[in-house]
Structures are given as structure tokens and as C-alpha cells.
Amino acid sequence: MQFQWYPGHMTKAKRAMQEDLKLIDVIIELVDARIPFSSKNPDIDQMANGKSRIILMNKYDLADDLRTKQWMDYYGQKGYFVTKVNSKKGTGVRAVQDIIQKACKEKIERDRKRGILNRPIRAMIVGIPNVGKSTFINSFAKKACTKTGNKPGVTKGKQWIRLNKNVELLDTPGILWPKFEDQAVGLRLAYIGSIKDELFNIYELSILLLDYLQENYPEAVSSYYEIENAADSAGRLELIAARRGCIKAGGDYDVDKAAKCLVDDFRAGKLGAISLETP
Ligand code: G4P
């Protein structure tokens, strides 16, 4: 399946982010726990230039716990500080404060030796569109501020959210672009809804998703839709169409409608906690 997409104003976004990065000590990068590879952009590595790095496996509620653990170990071994969060519910969000302290331990120590005391750590959230940056910032700011009694928001120049006396967070996240070249990456981004559906043939997308599920989570589809297993993915999609009453005027199955149904259910986590990548 071929598709094309366009970075648009990404050059401008990249330049703006490079400016912001000069101000900060630690980069907090959100990835989608279902696709921790495909939702991570390698360009940030060149821009990060020696800064402390944290990876948050966001939306872990939708991902397979075992694989999330594998990915956390994987990125941990690469030198990142890693934790998992559900920004929507706020689970794991408070722990990020400790991770920031850990990630910046050397810097705090260096400051202390130079006689600089209590200079807050400045952090920035980055990630590709739809990964949950705004949801995380809201949740994080709320939790930190209810704990410390601070009010979020400092209005002058750059907007810094003062989380406590130790940490300030830039309130606008850096938007990273996904890896444009790799078709397999594009496909996984489509599965989770990070690329406009119009760029894909929804039928083909659903067949490929069914193939993947059959191989990796063989019970997921049949148990959610309460259908028997079919010989292949096309057959499975017809069974979903029958179950969901996706029937055209002439009586044929409306497989496009069933495909949309399947993809939406997958994205909403209705088929269970499913990961699309292994380290
Ligand atoms: P962005 O700033 O990176 O572009 O992402 P944003 O925060 O707007 O979040 C994108 C979508 O992801 C939102 O769903 C948000 O609720 C959802 N989301 C964020 N974090 C989590 C999480 O940890 N778990 C789950 N399950 N979902 C998460 P939406 O459908 O656009 O809005 P809404 O209907 O949820 O409000």
C-alpha cells in the first residue's frame, strides 16, 4: 500500500524548537506505548545535544504490558530515563517529577559545586502530533500544583509552568514529525489514528491490521466481536460486517463500513491492550 504525506511547515517548527531547546535542561519525549519505535522521531537526537533525556510511554493503558516493559528496558539501556503514563487518567504522572530529578542529578550536582543553588530545572515536552502532549501537560501541571499549592502559569515572555521550586515546564510542547520515509512506520501510525484516514484505503488498512492481530493476538477479534475464526482476514472482516449489521442496500456486506468499525474499535482499545511493535 503506497501513500504520500507532506511535512508542510515542519522546517519552521524545527527551527522554533531548536530555539526553545537552548533554554532547557531536560527533554521529556512522549511516545505512544503501542508503537514506541514508530512514534519516536530520531531527529530530536541530533537536536538534543547532550541534554538529559526522558521517555514517557504514554497511553500505556492501550498497550500490552509485557511489551511495554520490554520497550522500557530497551530505551533504558540506551541511556534514557523511562516511565509509563496514562495522561488521560493521570496514572503514573506524579512519578515523572522524581524521574526529572534523577535525570538531572548530574546537572544539579554541577550547579551546586559552582555555588548555584535552587536554580529550577527547565523541562520541555516533545512528541509527534496526537501522542498526548497537551493532555500530559495539563495532567502534570495539575498534579504538581495541587501537591505544592502553586498556581500554574507564569505570564512573561515564554510561558513557564512552575511545577514546584525545583522544576519549570515550558507550556508549549515541541511538535516532532514522524519518520516520513518508512512505509511500515506510516502504516502503524495509521493504525493508531495519527495519520488522516483519507490517506489510506480503509479496507486495505483493516485487512493488514487483521493479519497482524491474527498473528500476535489471535483471540482479540473473535472474542470482542463474538465471531468464529475465518480462513483469512477478508473472511474475518465479512464476519464482523455480519455481526455489526454492515449490509449494503443490495444485501452485500459493506466491508468498508466494517473496516472503519474495526479500526475505530482498535484505536479505542476495545479489542484489548495491544502493542504493534516489539523492540
Ligand atoms: P497532542 O497534544 O500530542 O497532539 O495530543 P493530545 O493531548 O491532544 O491527545 C490526543 C488524544 O489522545 C486525545 O484523545 C487524548 O484524550 C488522548 N490521550 C492522551 N493521553 C492518553 C492516554 O494516556 N491514554 C489514552 N487512552 N488516551 C490518551 P481525543 O480523542 O483527541 O480526545 P478525547 O476525546 O479523549 O478528549
Residues whose N, C-alpha, C, O or C-beta is under 5 A from the ligand:
A	BS01	G4P	N58 K59 Y60 V85 N86 S87 K88 I128 P129 N130 V131 G132 K133 S134 T135 F136
